Amino acid sequence: VNTAFVTLRWLPDFGLVSLCLCLSLSLSLSVCLSLSLSLSLSLSQEKQYVGFATLPNQVHRKSVKKGFDFTLMVAGESGMGKSTLVNSLFLTDLYKDRKLLNAEERINQTVEIIKHTVDIEEKGVKLKLTIVDTPGFGDAVNNNECWKPITDYIDQQFEQYFRDESGLNRKNIQDNRVHCCLYFIPPFGHGLRPVDVEFMKALHEKVNVVPLIAKADCLTPNEIKKLKDRVREEIERFGIKVYQFPECDSDEDEEFKQLDKELKECCPLAVIGSNTVVEARGQRVRGRLYPWGIVEVENQSHCDFVKLRNMLIRSHMHDLKDVTCDVHYENYRAQCIQDMTRYVRLCVYCRAGFPKLGPGAPLGAHFVFCPSITQ
């Protein structure tokens, strides 16, 4: 503008036209100056930019391309709704080929380990989901050490991963370790039964145990609250180490912190499962239809199904895998290395070389010292 007035002083006869021309000239000069400054600033920033800020994008692309895997174990008595809840969680039918046993077959049934694997894709993200079912658990008259096949299975997966990790080809290791165990507590008692206590104590050092109150629609809200308080008190009294939710980071928003606080206060979660779609308040929802009304699975005032789904899939799935790898598997691996070190010292002390490895040898010795001999 100053330039325009200076120009008008030297050219007074141009009038309004010369004023417009001078104003446009000054504006053009200011725009060119700002573009030059922004260009120089961007060039200076580009010189200081290294590029490692794109690492999260690289990891994201690689992870999505590779896909994810998650192994979930469900345990509890028959009739607690385990299969229905799993189908409700992942919106799939994993048990369409299941054979229902009659009364005579159930009497002779022992604890089995059955794996169901399904590939799920959502918005381009692939998940290989493995469900480990334990039919027959807690159904016998004598349930002494009925959890032994389950603990043996978990140890076998740890051992297989340890063998693969110690081998030559470590590029394509298949992770079958159990990342989480949902244990279904019956709603009919007044707390934990002896078999519940012994099962969770046998597994709490090997896997992330998440206790659930099954068939919550059998209880009133007041009864659910009393049962939750009783189960929490007994878990603490018997020294059972259930899965502990991690603390929120300081940079998390207040809404997430509030949801995390509510999740911790609701444990153990009381859940209901249903694969049936019913109509409630003019909307089609998943729920159970009773003569007195409708129980909605995804209604948080009816049960904690939504909280379980959010915890298991949307917020804590990666933490469950991290705890499995960094705590439970590392404890198993450290024990294996200690056994092998003790075995080597014993052989050196006896000066007799390595004896023939048999079934009684320390865990992992067959693979490390004599790969040609199998158990």
N, C-alpha and C positions, 0 to 999 in steps of 0.2 A: 504493500500500500504506500509506503514511504517512497518507493521507487516511482510509483504512478504519479504522485504529487510533484515529485521533482521533474518528471517528464512533462507534466502539464505547465509547469512554470516556464519551460523553454518553448513549448508549443501551445500558446494560448488560443489560437484560432480554430483548433480542432474541436473544441467543445466536448459534447457528450460522447461522441465517437472515440475521440482520443482517450477519454476517461475509461471507457470499456476496454479498449485495446491495452491500455496500461495495466488495468486490473487483471486481465487474463494473462498478461505477460508475467506479472508478479506471482499469480497463482501457479503458473507453469513452473516458474523457478523454484517455488517452495515445494511443489510435488517432486520435482527432480531431485531437490536436496534431500527430502525425506526418503525417497527410493534409494538414493546413494548411501545414506546412513544405514538403512535397513539391510542393504546388500553387504556393506562392509561388516555390519554386526553379525549377519548370518555366516559370512566367510570366516570371521574370527571364531565363532562358535563351532563351525565345522572343523577348524584346525584343532580345537580342544576336544572334539568328540572322538572317543576311541571306538565304541561300538559294543562293549560288553553289556550295555543296557538291554540288548535284544536277546540275551541268554534265556530269560523266562519264556519268550516266544519260541525259541528253538526247542527247549525242553517240552513245552506244551505240544508242539507239532510232532515231536518224536514219540511222546507218550500216547497221543491220540492214535498215531499210526500203529504203534505196537499193541495197544489195547491194555486192558486191566484184568486182573483175576482176583477173585475173592472166594474163600471157602468158609461156609457157615455150617456149624453143627447144631442140630436140634435134639434135645434129650428130654425125656419125661415119660410118664405113664401113657399107655394107649388111651385114646379118647379125650386127650387134653386139647385137641385142635391144632396140633403142630403142623400137619400138612396144609390145612386150610389157611393158617396164618402165613406160611411161606408163600403160598399162591397169592394171597392178598397183598403181601409186601411187594412182590416183583411182577404182579399182573401176568402171571403165566401159569400153566398147568404142568407141574413136574411129576404128578402122581397119576397120570391118566392110565398107566398100565399096572397099577397096584392091585394086588389080589387080596381081598378081605378074607381073613381066617375065621373059621367057625370056632365054637367053644372048645371042641376036642383038640384042635390044632393049637389053640392058644395055650392049653395046659402044658403041652410038650415043647412049646417054643422057647428058644434060648435067645440071648441078646445077640443081634446081628448088626453088621455095619453095611449099610447100603448107600452108594453114592449116586447122585443124580447131577448131571452136568448139562448146562444149557448156555447157549451164546445169546446175549441180549445186546441190542443196539438201540441207542437213543441219541438223536441229534448228532449222528456221526461218531459217537463214542461207543466203543465196543467193550463189553464186560463178559468175561467167562466166569459164570457163577457155578459153584459146586456146592450142593447141599448134601451133607452127611447125615443120614437118618439112622436112628438107633432103635428099631422095632424090638419089642420084647423086654426093654428095660423097665424094671419095677413091676412087672406083671406076674411074677412067680410068687408062690407062697413063701419060699425062702429066698430072700434077696441079698444074701450074704455075698459080698464082693461082686455084685452084678455089674459094677462099673469097671471091672478089670479089662474086658475086651475093648472098652472105649479108651482107657488110658494106654493100653497096648497099641491101639491104632494111632493115637497121637504120637507116641514114641517112634513108631515105624515111619511116620512121615518125617519126623525130625531126622531119623537115621538116614533115610533115603536122600534127603536134602544135603546132609553132611557128606555122604558118599559122593554125590554129584559135585558138590562144591570142592571136594578134595581131589577130584579126578582131573584128567587132562582136558577134556572138552567141557569148559565152563560157560560157553557162549549161550547155549539154549537150555538152561536149567529150568525144569518145570517145578513150580512151587505148589505143592499139595498140602502144605502145612495148614492146620486149622487156625483161622484167624479169630473166630468168635464162637462161643457156645451159648445158645439160648436154652436155659434150663426152665422148664415149665413146672411151677408149683401148683398143686391142686388147690382149688378155692374152698374145698369142703372141710378142711381141718382148721385148727386154731394156731397155725404157724408152721414151722418146719418140722418134718418128720425125721426120724433117725436116718433113713435112707437118703433124704435130701441133704442133711448135714454131711454125711460120709461121702456122698458123691461130689459135692462142691469142694470139700477139703482134699479129695484125691486129685482134683483137676485144677485147682486154683493156681498151682505153681507151673502148669503146663500150657494153659490156654486162658483167654479172656472170658470169664464166666459172667453172663448177664442174666440174673434171675428175673423171671416173669411170673405174674399171677395169671393163670389161665382162666378162660371162661368167666370173665369179669361180669358178664350179664347175669350170673347166678347170684350176685351180691348187690345189696343196696349201697349207695355212696358212703353211708356211715360205716357199714361193715367193711368196705374196701379200705377206708382210712384206718380202721383198727387193725386189719390184717397187715397192712403195709408197715404200721408202727411196730407190730409184733415181729415181723420178718426182719426188719432193720435191726431191732434190738437183739434178736437171736444171731444174726450174722456177725454182729460186733462181739457178742458174748462167746461164740464158738471160734472166733479168730479166723473167719472165712474171708479171703481176699478176693472180692469181686472186682470187676473192671471199674477203675476209677476214672471219671471224666477229667480231662486236662483242664487246667486253669486258662481262662481267657487272656489273650494278649492285651496289653495296655492300649493298643491302637484300634481295637475292635469297637464297633459302634455300640451305642447303648441298647439298641433293640436286640442285637445278638447276645449281649451280656445278660439281658433279662430272660431271653429264651433259654440260655444255658443254666441260669439259676433255677428256673422252673423245672427244667429237666432233672437236675440233681435232686430237687426237693420231691419229685414224683417217684423216685426209685424206691422199691421195685415197681416196674411199670405193670399196670393191670390192662390186659389186652383182650380183644375180641377179633375173631377172623370170620370172614364171610365172602363167598364167591357169588352170592345171589344179589341181583339188582332188584330193588323194591322201590315203590313210589311213596315219597313222603313230602308233604307240603307242596305238592305239585311238581316235585323234582324227582328224578330217578337217581337213587343212591345205593351204594352197597350196604347191606344190613341184614338183620334178622327180623322176621315178622312173627309177632306173638299175639295172642288174643287181647292182651292189654295194651299193645302198642308196638312200635318199631324201634329197634336198637340200631343206630347208625354207626358203622365201623369208623368212619372218618370224622365223627362229631366228637370234639375234645371234651365235651361235657358228659359223654357217655363212657369213653374209655381212653387209654393212652396210646392207641394204635398210631396216630399221627406222630406223636413224640418218638416212638420206637422207630418208625420209618425214617424220620428226619435224622435221628441219631445214627442209625445203622448205615444209611445210604448217603445222605446229603451232607452231614457234618463231621462224622467220626470214623468213616470207613478207613481213611488213610491212617488215622491214629491207631486203630485196631491192628492194622498191618505192621505199623512201626513198633508197637509194643510187642507183638509176636516175634518180630525179627530181632529187636534190640534187647529184649528182656528174656522172654521164655526160651527162644532158640539159643541165645548166647549162654544162658545157664546150662542148657543141655550140652552145647558144644564145649564149654569149659570143663564139664564133668567128663566128657569123652576124652579130652586131651589129658586130664589128670589120670584117668584109668590107663591110657596108653603109656604115659610117662612112667607110671608105677610098674607096668608090665615090662617095659624096657629095662628099668633098673633091676627088677627081679631076675631077668634073664642074664644080664651082665654079671650080677652078683653070683649067680649059680655057675657061670662059665660053661653053660651047657648048650649055648646057642638057643635059637627059638624052638620050643617044642612044637609038635604038631598041633595046629590050631583046631579046636573043636568047638562045639556049641557053648561050652562053659568059659571060653576066652572072653576077655574084656570087650565091651562094645566098641566096634570100630577097628579092632586089631586085625580082623580077617582082611579088611580092605587095605589097610596101610602096609602091613608087613607081608602079606601073602595074597595078592589079588587073585591068584588062580584057584584058591580054595574058597569055596562058598559055604555058607552056613547050611 
